[in-house]
Amino acid sequence: MVVDDHELFRFGLCSLLKSTAKCDQIYEAESCNEAVKILSGHASDIQYIFLDLNLSDSHGCDSIHYIKRGYPEIPIVIISASEENYLIQEALQIGVRGYITKTASNEEVAVAVQRIVQGEIYVHESALSASKTRKPVKGSVNLTDRQKQVLKLIDKGYTNFQIACHLHISENTVRVHASSIINALKAGNRTEACFLSRKLGLL
């Protein structure tokens, strides 16, 4: 589903999604309330929500919170004209699967969509520019082989339970590894940890 209050932009993004992600049907909404109404009847048909942060009835990350309260299982991808670092950081903290800026070219958006559909996390380059003082340097992060295994599965979108089953370890052990990874990377959460890991060549 594409949620944006500009009809022309919705049309363009829907066309791109149909060709890139092979989507046969894409729901459209011009407001957060309209999106929730569509979700109430078609949530099982919607795999991703591409959401603008500035809508007629919501601003900033309010719409993310609102939608996630009712439909936490559907991944949300932000596609916004805003490149404000605090908004990007807040969206990542909430747990969005990606942040694409509207200044990106069609080719860049297509690549981002492909990576997100494949289970990866895509974040605009400016996502970490507000935290340069705590950004780890390449070669300064040492993860164990097990932590690297956990990190790769986190990046694929696996839950703690799924990682535990895949690696034949307990969920508590997964949580310990995830916490160690986040601390080692000086990240705010798992999403940021995956993004940093990719930048550092760990993924």
Backbone bond lengths (Angstrom), bond angles and torsions (degrees), N, CA, C in turn:
res aa  C-N    CA-C-N  psi(-1)  N-CA   C-N-CA  omega(-1)  CA-C   N-CA-C  phi
1 M - - - 1.458 - - 1.529 109.53 -
2 V 1.318 115.74 139.79 1.461 121.88 177.58 1.525 108.29 -110.73
3 V 1.332 116.25 124.82 1.464 121.54 -179.09 1.522 108.76 -117.93
4 D 1.317 116.15 106.41 1.465 121.64 -178.35 1.522 107.85 -157.63
5 D 1.328 117.06 142.79 1.466 119.41 -176.11 1.526 113.49 -88.94
6 H 1.331 117.48 6.21 1.459 120.66 175.99 1.529 108.94 -108.87
7 E 1.315 115.92 112.34 1.464 121.24 -174.52 1.523 112.29 -59.43
8 L 1.323 116.95 -41.43 1.457 120.51 -177.93 1.529 110.79 -64.46
9 F 1.332 116.20 -40.30 1.463 119.39 179.13 1.528 110.39 -67.18
10 R 1.332 116.51 -41.56 1.470 119.70 177.77 1.521 110.73 -58.13
11 F 1.319 115.53 -43.59 1.467 120.46 -179.47 1.531 110.53 -60.91
12 G 1.336 115.98 -45.58 1.462 120.15 -178.93 1.519 112.46 -64.72
13 L 1.339 116.40 -43.60 1.461 119.96 -179.19 1.526 110.91 -68.08
14 C 1.318 116.90 -39.87 1.469 120.28 178.42 1.525 110.57 -61.85
15 S 1.318 116.48 -41.36 1.468 120.63 178.51 1.522 110.41 -62.48
16 L 1.336 115.86 -41.94 1.462 120.73 179.78 1.526 110.95 -66.25
17 L 1.327 116.80 -41.31 1.464 120.96 179.60 1.525 111.49 -65.34
18 K 1.318 116.45 -38.05 1.464 120.02 -179.87 1.524 111.28 -64.20
19 S 1.324 116.30 -35.91 1.463 119.47 -178.77 1.523 112.41 -85.76
20 T 1.339 116.57 -31.66 1.466 120.61 -176.40 1.522 112.92 -87.59
21 A 1.338 115.70 -47.91 1.463 120.44 -175.41 1.523 112.53 -98.86
22 K 1.344 116.66 3.03 1.465 121.53 178.80 1.529 111.69 56.57
23 C 1.332 116.05 44.96 1.462 121.02 179.51 1.526 109.71 -88.60
24 D 1.319 116.39 125.63 1.461 120.24 179.20 1.525 111.56 -80.84
25 Q 1.330 115.94 -39.39 1.462 120.28 -178.57 1.517 109.73 -130.34
26 I 1.322 115.91 128.54 1.460 121.27 178.96 1.522 108.45 -127.43
27 Y 1.313 116.27 120.91 1.460 120.44 177.00 1.527 109.20 -78.64
28 E 1.323 115.93 147.85 1.459 121.21 179.80 1.525 110.20 -125.06
29 A 1.335 115.65 143.08 1.462 121.39 176.38 1.516 108.14 -143.33
30 E 1.330 116.07 145.33 1.464 119.29 -179.71 1.523 112.36 -104.11
31 S 1.335 116.98 -1.02 1.461 120.79 178.48 1.522 109.65 -148.38
32 C 1.317 115.69 165.93 1.459 120.64 179.48 1.530 110.44 -66.07
33 N 1.325 116.64 -42.14 1.466 120.41 179.80 1.524 111.62 -62.61
34 E 1.322 116.50 -40.51 1.461 119.74 178.63 1.529 110.27 -65.83
35 A 1.326 116.26 -37.34 1.466 120.44 178.73 1.525 110.77 -62.34
36 V 1.332 116.41 -43.33 1.466 120.82 -179.78 1.526 110.70 -65.37
37 K 1.332 117.09 -37.08 1.466 120.42 177.61 1.524 110.67 -63.16
38 I 1.327 116.24 -41.88 1.467 120.29 178.11 1.526 109.91 -65.43
39 L 1.323 116.58 -42.53 1.458 121.02 179.86 1.526 111.83 -62.35
40 S 1.313 116.72 -34.80 1.466 120.21 -177.98 1.523 112.28 -61.96
41 G 1.326 116.49 -24.11 1.455 118.97 -179.28 1.516 114.86 -113.50
42 H 1.348 116.18 -13.37 1.467 118.69 -174.05 1.529 113.51 -136.30
43 A 1.322 118.09 21.16 1.468 121.06 -176.22 1.525 112.45 -55.76
44 S 1.323 116.86 -37.16 1.468 120.33 -177.62 1.526 112.31 -68.66
45 D 1.334 116.91 -17.37 1.467 120.86 -179.73 1.526 112.62 -93.50
46 I 1.329 116.60 -8.56 1.467 120.85 -173.38 1.524 110.42 -104.86
47 Q 1.332 115.97 120.17 1.462 121.32 -177.86 1.521 112.81 -94.30
48 Y 1.330 116.83 -31.97 1.460 121.72 -179.88 1.520 109.36 -142.39
49 I 1.331 115.27 151.56 1.461 121.09 174.49 1.522 107.75 -119.66
50 F 1.329 116.74 117.93 1.461 122.24 175.65 1.524 106.43 -96.89
51 L 1.319 115.63 112.66 1.464 121.51 -165.83 1.524 113.24 -122.39
52 D 1.328 115.70 130.22 1.463 121.04 172.41 1.529 108.06 -83.22
53 L 1.314 117.39 148.60 1.465 120.27 -177.78 1.524 113.40 -87.54
54 N 1.317 117.17 -16.87 1.462 120.08 -178.99 1.523 110.05 -116.68
55 L 1.323 114.77 96.45 1.459 121.43 -179.68 1.524 109.29 -114.40
56 S 1.316 116.16 170.72 1.461 120.11 -177.14 1.524 112.51 -65.00
57 D 1.342 116.76 -27.17 1.466 119.71 -176.71 1.528 113.81 -116.09
58 S 1.321 117.45 8.23 1.469 119.88 177.24 1.525 109.71 -159.75
59 H 1.322 115.07 150.95 1.463 120.06 -178.89 1.526 109.73 -135.94
60 G 1.324 115.04 152.39 1.453 119.22 179.91 1.521 110.92 65.05
61 C 1.321 115.66 -142.01 1.467 120.84 -175.85 1.526 113.45 -90.82
62 D 1.338 117.47 7.61 1.468 120.16 -179.79 1.524 111.82 -57.91
63 S 1.331 116.41 -40.83 1.462 119.99 -177.71 1.527 111.73 -65.86
64 I 1.339 117.01 -32.82 1.469 120.26 178.34 1.527 109.32 -63.78
65 H 1.335 115.80 -48.60 1.470 120.65 178.84 1.529 110.49 -58.85
66 Y 1.321 115.77 -44.74 1.465 121.62 -175.81 1.529 111.14 -61.64
67 I 1.322 115.86 -46.48 1.466 120.10 -178.55 1.527 111.08 -71.78
68 K 1.325 116.90 -40.65 1.467 120.14 -177.73 1.526 112.45 -66.57
69 R 1.325 116.93 -27.53 1.469 119.08 178.20 1.525 111.08 -61.58
70 G 1.315 116.27 -38.89 1.456 119.66 -178.22 1.512 114.49 -94.23
71 Y 1.344 116.35 -26.95 1.466 120.16 -174.80 1.533 110.46 -138.19
72 P 1.331 116.70 64.55 1.475 120.54 -175.99 1.521 114.13 -66.27
73 E 1.344 116.57 -19.38 1.465 119.67 -175.39 1.527 113.32 -82.42
74 I 1.337 118.45 -13.47 1.464 120.96 -178.21 1.531 109.67 -91.65
75 P 1.332 118.42 120.29 1.468 121.27 -179.47 1.530 111.42 -63.24
76 I 1.319 115.35 138.46 1.463 121.31 178.46 1.526 109.51 -111.64
77 V 1.317 115.49 132.75 1.461 122.12 176.47 1.527 107.47 -117.99
78 I 1.313 116.59 123.62 1.461 120.31 179.14 1.517 109.41 -84.58
79 I 1.330 115.66 133.21 1.461 120.22 172.84 1.522 105.81 -132.90
80 S 1.321 115.47 105.22 1.461 120.36 -166.90 1.524 112.05 -140.06
81 A 1.322 114.85 156.01 1.463 120.33 175.93 1.525 110.49 -78.05
82 S 1.319 116.50 -17.29 1.462 120.80 -177.32 1.522 111.69 -78.80
83 E 1.321 115.66 132.65 1.460 121.42 174.38 1.525 109.85 -118.57
84 E 1.344 115.32 23.47 1.458 120.32 178.41 1.526 109.16 -66.20
85 N 1.327 115.70 127.09 1.461 120.09 -175.96 1.522 112.95 -60.19
86 Y 1.335 116.92 -37.98 1.461 118.72 -176.79 1.527 111.01 -66.55
87 L 1.341 117.27 -32.94 1.462 120.30 178.13 1.526 110.89 -70.51
88 I 1.325 115.90 -42.65 1.463 120.23 179.04 1.523 109.85 -62.28
89 Q 1.328 116.17 -45.41 1.461 120.34 -179.51 1.532 110.99 -63.31
90 E 1.329 116.93 -41.90 1.465 120.00 -179.76 1.524 110.94 -65.26
91 A 1.335 116.12 -41.68 1.467 120.23 178.83 1.526 110.64 -61.45
92 L 1.334 116.28 -40.89 1.462 120.50 178.54 1.526 111.09 -65.33
93 Q 1.317 115.96 -39.22 1.461 119.99 179.26 1.526 110.75 -62.40
94 I 1.326 116.62 -36.73 1.467 120.85 179.76 1.523 110.55 -70.37
95 G 1.339 116.25 -30.41 1.459 119.40 176.24 1.511 116.12 110.46
96 V 1.339 117.83 33.95 1.464 119.22 176.35 1.527 109.24 -70.34
97 R 1.335 116.01 157.08 1.466 120.67 -178.25 1.526 112.54 -86.97
98 G 1.331 116.08 -12.91 1.454 118.18 179.43 1.514 111.66 -171.42
99 Y 1.323 115.55 160.83 1.463 121.49 176.96 1.527 107.27 -138.47
100 I 1.330 115.77 108.47 1.462 122.35 -178.93 1.522 108.03 -112.12
101 T 1.316 116.98 132.96 1.460 118.96 178.47 1.525 110.17 -92.91
102 K 1.318 115.73 151.42 1.461 120.75 -178.37 1.524 112.37 -73.88
103 T 1.322 116.55 -7.13 1.464 119.51 175.53 1.525 111.03 -82.28
104 A 1.327 116.85 -9.51 1.466 120.93 -179.62 1.526 110.31 -68.42
105 S 1.320 115.79 147.88 1.465 120.69 178.13 1.525 109.65 -74.79
106 N 1.332 116.16 166.42 1.463 120.13 177.30 1.525 111.02 -58.19
107 E 1.332 116.27 -38.06 1.462 120.59 -179.93 1.527 110.70 -64.90
108 E 1.337 116.24 -42.21 1.465 120.31 179.53 1.522 111.12 -65.68
109 V 1.327 116.35 -41.20 1.468 120.20 178.71 1.522 110.18 -64.68
110 A 1.333 116.42 -40.83 1.465 120.75 179.95 1.525 110.70 -61.24
111 V 1.335 116.57 -43.82 1.466 121.00 178.65 1.526 110.14 -63.82
112 A 1.335 116.28 -43.46 1.463 120.71 179.96 1.524 110.87 -61.09
113 V 1.326 116.66 -45.12 1.464 121.39 -179.27 1.526 110.51 -62.89
114 Q 1.320 116.82 -43.39 1.466 120.69 179.52 1.521 111.00 -60.46
115 R 1.321 116.69 -43.03 1.464 120.63 -179.76 1.520 111.24 -66.68
116 I 1.319 116.60 -40.03 1.463 120.76 -179.80 1.523 110.85 -67.06
117 V 1.330 116.71 -43.70 1.464 121.20 179.31 1.528 111.07 -63.26
118 Q 1.326 116.52 -30.81 1.465 121.32 178.37 1.527 112.11 -78.30
119 G 1.329 116.22 -1.19 1.460 120.12 176.73 1.509 115.04 101.05
120 E 1.332 117.06 1.77 1.459 120.17 -180.00 1.528 110.44 -86.52
121 I 1.318 114.74 174.20 1.459 121.26 177.49 1.526 108.24 -113.03
122 Y 1.321 116.25 130.05 1.464 120.00 179.43 1.523 108.97 -117.34
123 V 1.316 115.46 128.85 1.459 120.40 178.44 1.520 108.92 -134.95
124 H 1.314 116.01 138.92 1.460 121.38 179.30 1.525 110.80 -60.55
125 E 1.320 115.87 149.78 1.467 121.79 -176.60 1.525 113.23 -54.17
126 S 1.332 116.96 -32.07 1.466 119.48 -175.30 1.520 113.02 -77.31
127 A 1.338 117.19 -2.09 1.461 120.13 -175.81 1.521 113.44 -58.93
128 L 1.326 116.13 -30.76 1.458 118.82 -175.79 1.524 113.37 -108.26
129 S 1.314 117.11 2.88 1.466 119.37 -175.33 1.521 112.61 -66.68
130 A 1.337 116.31 -21.77 1.467 119.26 179.78 1.519 111.91 -79.51
131 S 1.331 116.35 -10.19 1.465 118.87 -176.21 1.524 111.57 -125.19
132 K 1.321 116.49 39.79 1.459 120.19 -177.63 1.522 112.02 -61.92
133 T 1.326 116.80 -29.60 1.458 119.12 -176.87 1.518 112.13 -68.63
134 R 1.329 116.96 -23.57 1.458 118.51 -179.88 1.519 112.09 -112.17
135 K 1.317 116.80 10.02 1.458 120.77 -178.93 1.526 109.80 -75.83
136 P 1.327 118.96 125.43 1.461 120.96 -178.79 1.520 112.02 -67.90
137 V 1.318 115.91 151.63 1.456 122.08 -179.80 1.522 109.13 -95.39
138 K 1.325 116.00 144.12 1.462 120.49 179.50 1.524 110.14 -56.28
139 G 1.325 115.74 130.26 1.455 121.00 -179.58 1.515 113.38 94.28
140 S 1.355 116.13 -10.88 1.466 119.31 -177.87 1.523 112.37 -92.48
141 V 1.339 117.15 -7.60 1.460 121.18 -178.54 1.525 109.72 -107.16
142 N 1.316 115.70 120.28 1.460 120.77 179.31 1.527 109.30 -116.07
143 L 1.318 115.97 112.78 1.457 121.26 178.35 1.523 109.70 -108.16
144 T 1.319 116.09 146.93 1.460 119.97 176.31 1.529 109.01 -72.76
145 D 1.321 116.58 165.79 1.465 120.42 178.94 1.527 110.68 -59.79
146 R 1.334 116.47 -39.93 1.464 120.03 179.89 1.527 110.82 -66.52
147 Q 1.328 117.06 -40.51 1.465 120.44 178.33 1.521 110.77 -63.32
148 K 1.330 116.67 -37.32 1.463 120.28 177.64 1.526 110.79 -65.19
149 Q 1.338 116.33 -37.95 1.465 120.18 177.59 1.524 110.24 -63.76
150 V 1.325 115.94 -44.77 1.467 121.00 179.41 1.523 110.21 -63.78
151 L 1.320 116.43 -42.78 1.465 121.65 -179.58 1.526 111.40 -59.67
152 K 1.317 117.08 -44.13 1.468 120.97 -179.73 1.523 111.37 -62.65
153 L 1.320 116.56 -37.41 1.463 120.11 179.89 1.527 111.14 -74.29
154 I 1.324 116.73 -35.22 1.466 120.40 175.10 1.524 109.19 -61.90
155 D 1.328 116.12 -42.40 1.460 121.36 -179.24 1.527 111.44 -63.54
156 K 1.328 116.65 -27.91 1.466 121.02 178.61 1.529 112.05 -82.23
157 G 1.342 116.11 -3.43 1.452 119.87 177.81 1.515 114.66 91.84
158 Y 1.331 117.90 12.73 1.463 121.35 -179.70 1.533 110.30 -68.56
159 T 1.323 116.38 145.61 1.458 121.59 173.68 1.529 108.77 -82.45
160 N 1.336 116.45 169.05 1.468 120.04 177.27 1.525 110.88 -57.18
161 F 1.327 116.25 -42.01 1.466 120.84 -179.33 1.529 110.84 -62.88
162 Q 1.332 116.64 -44.60 1.463 120.72 -179.62 1.525 111.38 -65.13
163 I 1.333 116.52 -39.45 1.468 120.18 178.32 1.525 109.84 -65.09
164 A 1.336 115.84 -42.93 1.463 120.61 179.95 1.530 111.06 -59.64
165 C 1.323 116.30 -44.41 1.468 120.63 179.58 1.527 111.03 -66.08
166 H 1.321 115.97 -41.46 1.464 120.98 -177.30 1.527 111.84 -65.72
167 L 1.337 116.35 -38.85 1.465 120.80 -176.08 1.530 112.89 -99.75
168 H 1.343 115.85 -1.69 1.469 121.22 179.62 1.531 111.94 59.74
169 I 1.324 114.81 46.55 1.458 121.31 175.62 1.523 107.95 -131.08
170 S 1.325 117.76 172.24 1.461 120.75 -178.61 1.528 110.87 -81.00
171 E 1.332 116.07 158.52 1.466 120.39 177.22 1.521 110.86 -62.91
172 N 1.336 116.69 -35.51 1.461 120.08 178.92 1.524 110.63 -63.03
173 T 1.338 116.70 -39.05 1.463 120.54 177.73 1.523 110.45 -65.03
174 V 1.329 116.35 -37.96 1.466 120.56 177.13 1.520 109.90 -61.50
175 R 1.336 116.48 -44.72 1.466 120.46 179.96 1.527 111.33 -61.91
176 V 1.324 116.40 -39.32 1.471 120.61 178.96 1.526 110.16 -64.09
177 H 1.339 116.22 -45.17 1.469 120.16 179.17 1.528 110.58 -63.10
178 A 1.330 116.63 -43.60 1.470 120.86 -178.93 1.525 110.55 -61.60
179 S 1.321 116.09 -42.60 1.462 120.61 178.98 1.525 111.03 -63.70
180 S 1.328 116.41 -40.47 1.470 120.84 179.26 1.526 111.09 -65.29
181 I 1.329 115.71 -38.89 1.470 120.89 179.06 1.524 110.36 -63.90
182 I 1.331 116.05 -46.91 1.463 121.22 -179.59 1.526 110.70 -61.27
183 N 1.327 116.40 -42.93 1.467 120.56 179.42 1.526 111.48 -65.91
184 A 1.333 116.38 -41.61 1.466 120.38 -178.87 1.524 111.43 -63.47
185 L 1.328 115.53 -34.65 1.468 120.45 -178.50 1.527 112.62 -89.85
186 K 1.334 116.02 -4.89 1.464 121.57 -177.26 1.524 110.34 56.60
187 A 1.320 115.14 41.11 1.462 121.42 -178.76 1.522 110.24 -96.09
188 G 1.331 115.26 163.64 1.460 119.84 179.28 1.511 112.77 -87.62
189 N 1.327 116.84 -25.99 1.460 121.37 -179.41 1.523 109.31 -162.90
190 R 1.333 116.68 -175.04 1.461 121.01 -176.88 1.529 112.39 -65.63
191 T 1.324 115.95 -39.62 1.461 119.77 -179.35 1.520 110.88 -60.23
192 E 1.327 115.98 -47.11 1.462 120.19 179.76 1.527 110.62 -67.48
193 A 1.336 116.75 -34.73 1.465 120.70 178.59 1.527 110.65 -61.92
194 C 1.330 116.54 -42.17 1.466 120.56 179.13 1.523 110.83 -65.80
195 F 1.331 115.81 -41.58 1.463 119.51 179.80 1.528 110.60 -63.88
196 L 1.331 116.81 -45.10 1.460 121.07 178.67 1.524 111.13 -62.83
197 S 1.326 115.93 -40.59 1.466 120.53 -179.44 1.515 111.33 -61.33
198 R 1.330 115.60 -39.44 1.465 119.41 179.22 1.530 110.12 -67.56
199 K 1.323 116.35 -39.37 1.463 120.29 178.97 1.528 111.38 -65.02
200 L 1.336 115.87 -31.33 1.461 120.80 -177.53 1.524 112.63 -92.04
201 G 1.329 116.41 1.15 1.454 119.88 178.45 1.512 114.35 78.37
202 L 1.339 116.96 20.11 1.460 120.55 -179.99 1.522 111.91 -87.03
203 L 1.328 116.66 -12.37 1.467 121.24 178.61 1.525 109.58 -120.88
